Amino acid sequence: MRFFIKKRRQPPAIIIVALIDILIVLLIFLLVTTTFKQQPALKLALPESSQSQKSGASEKAPVVVTIDPQGNLRLGPEGKPVTVDRLKQELNNLAAKSPDVNLAISADKSAPFGQIVKVMDAAKEAHIKTVNAFTKEAAGGAPAAP
């Protein structure tokens, strides 16, 4: 009589190295495809406009001057506090480096209008041709034109 001898089966094994490789590839994919939105340093209540337009991604990023409700000026994405005289110097330096520089004014709707005019005058003195203002689309208004 012949007896059947059962061979011991090895328990199934999970290959951890392959799983780690897959997770690293997924992590790299998420990092590459994620866009990071830059948050402004100040919370501003932008004025509404029925003619507001979204800026294109292909446009050259403008130099941003932020004016808070108290009339304080801040320059650039880091929000460096500046005076009007210092702003004039900075804009002259930027215009000397790049003649086609764009300026964007991001002013709170309750900011003193005199400060906005001073920023526009400083841009004109620096021979900056393009000066824009940040606005938000009017509630209930027509959609912004592209």
Secondary structure, 3 states (H helix, E strand, C coil): CCCCCCCCCCCCCCCHHHHHHHHHHHHHHHHHHCCCCCCCCCCCCCCEECCCCCCCCCCCCCEEEEECCCCCEEECCCCEEECHHHHHHHHHHHHHHCCCCEEEEEECCCCCHHHHHHHHHHHHHCCCCEEEECCEECCCCCCCCC
